[in-house]
Amino acid sequence: MGWLFLVLASVFEVGFTTTLRFTDNFKNIPAVAAFVVCVCLSLVFLELANRSIPLGTAYAIWTGVGAAGTVVIGMLWFNEPATAVRGLLILGIIACAIGLKFTAGAAAA
C-alpha cells in the first residue's frame, strides 16, 4: 500500500507545481486553493508512504517522479523545450526511482 501512497503523493506534487504557475502571486484564488489542496494531499500521502517505505527512498522517489512529471507537463502544455537530451535525463530519473524501489528491501513489503 505504501507504494500506491507514494505514487499518489508524486501525482499531487506535480499538481502543486503545475498549479503554482497559475497563482499570479497568490492573487488567483481558485489556483491558490488548488495549489494548497495539492500540497496538503501530496504531504499526507508522502507521510502514509513513509510508514512502510524507508524515508530516503520515499523522499527520493517523491522528488524524482515529481520533477520528471513537472518537466513533462511543461513540455506538453507550456511549450518548454522537448529535446532528446531532456528526454534521456527524465528517463534517468525514472530509472533511478525504479532502482530505489527494487533496493528498498524488506521494509517495502
PEWOCOR-V197027 format. One record per residue. N is the residue number from 0. D_LAST is the distance of its C-alpha to the last C-alpha in Angstrom with 2 decimals. Layout:
# PEWOCOR-V197027
n->N d_last->D_LAST
n->N d_last->D_LAST
This chain:
# PEWOCOR-V197027
n->0 d_last->8.54
n->1 d_last->8.28
n->2 d_last->9.23
n->3 d_last->11.98
n->4 d_last->13.19
n->5 d_last->13.43
n->6 d_last->15.43
n->7 d_last->17.60
n->8 d_last->18.19
n->9 d_last->19.32
n->10 d_last->21.55
n->11 d_last->23.19
n->12 d_last->23.71
n->13 d_last->25.67
n->14 d_last->27.43
n->15 d_last->28.59
n->16 d_last->29.79
n->17 d_last->31.63
n->18 d_last->33.22
n->19 d_last->34.28
n->20 d_last->36.66
n->21 d_last->38.54
n->22 d_last->38.93
n->23 d_last->42.38
n->24 d_last->42.24
n->25 d_last->40.58
n->26 d_last->43.66
n->27 d_last->42.15
n->28 d_last->40.81
n->29 d_last->38.81
n->30 d_last->37.05
n->31 d_last->36.47
n->32 d_last->35.02
n->33 d_last->32.64
n->34 d_last->31.67
n->35 d_last->31.02
n->36 d_last->28.95
n->37 d_last->26.79
n->38 d_last->26.39
n->39 d_last->25.45
n->40 d_last->22.91
n->41 d_last->21.38
n->42 d_last->21.06
n->43 d_last->19.81
n->44 d_last->16.93
n->45 d_last->16.25
n->46 d_last->16.26
n->47 d_last->13.85
n->48 d_last->11.39
n->49 d_last->12.09
n->50 d_last->10.84
n->51 d_last->7.12
n->52 d_last->8.07
n->53 d_last->10.76
n->54 d_last->14.14
n->55 d_last->15.82
n->56 d_last->13.38
n->57 d_last->13.32
n->58 d_last->17.08
n->59 d_last->17.93
n->60 d_last->16.34
n->61 d_last->17.90
n->62 d_last->21.23
n->63 d_last->21.18
n->64 d_last->20.44
n->65 d_last->22.81
n->66 d_last->25.44
n->67 d_last->25.27
n->68 d_last->25.45
n->69 d_last->28.33
n->70 d_last->30.18
n->71 d_last->29.91
n->72 d_last->31.18
n->73 d_last->33.97
n->74 d_last->34.99
n->75 d_last->34.94
n->76 d_last->36.60
n->77 d_last->38.31
n->78 d_last->39.98
n->79 d_last->38.29
n->80 d_last->38.77
n->81 d_last->36.74
n->82 d_last->37.38
n->83 d_last->35.89
n->84 d_last->34.96
n->85 d_last->33.05
n->86 d_last->31.24
n->87 d_last->30.29
n->88 d_last->29.09
n->89 d_last->26.87
n->90 d_last->25.43
n->91 d_last->24.86
n->92 d_last->22.86
n->93 d_last->20.70
n->94 d_last->20.34
n->95 d_last->19.30
n->96 d_last->16.61
n->97 d_last->15.24
n->98 d_last->15.61
n->99 d_last->13.67
n->100 d_last->10.66
n->101 d_last->10.94
n->102 d_last->11.72
n->103 d_last->9.09
n->104 d_last->7.86
n->105 d_last->5.65
n->106 d_last->5.57
n->107 d_last->3.80
n->108 d_last->0.00
